[in-house]
Amino acid sequence: MVMLIWNNLYANCFAFLGEARPLTFECGGPHVYSYEELLRAVAHEVNVRPMLVPIPFAAWRALASIAEFLPRPPITRNQVELMQVDNVSSPQMPGLADLGISPHSIEEILLQMLRQP
């Protein structure tokens, strides 16, 4: 699972905090997506019908091990490890709402990106 946040919102968080005392904020978008849901949301916004094939992590690890011999590997073993860990902000930690910032959905951001020349 993953919660996405638009990078401009991170800039707003830092600007808001300024010289505030050190504190950990967990900032995430308004929705939690599985990787499949994320790919389907992106495909929907760009009007593409995705052909998704589930690949076991053992196969990903093997591919990454081989790919690391390339000058610019398309995937690494570290990336495969990260894919196996949920990246979701904790509701018990301070977040965007505590900074007075409203998160945007990936669908909203994709529409903005697609409208840009």
Secondary structure as UniProt FT lines:
FT   HELIX           7..17
FT   TURN            18..19
FT   HELIX           35..45
FT   TURN            46..47
FT   HELIX           57..67
FT   TURN            68..69
FT   HELIX           77..83
FT   TURN            91..92
FT   HELIX           96..99
FT   HELIX           106..115
//
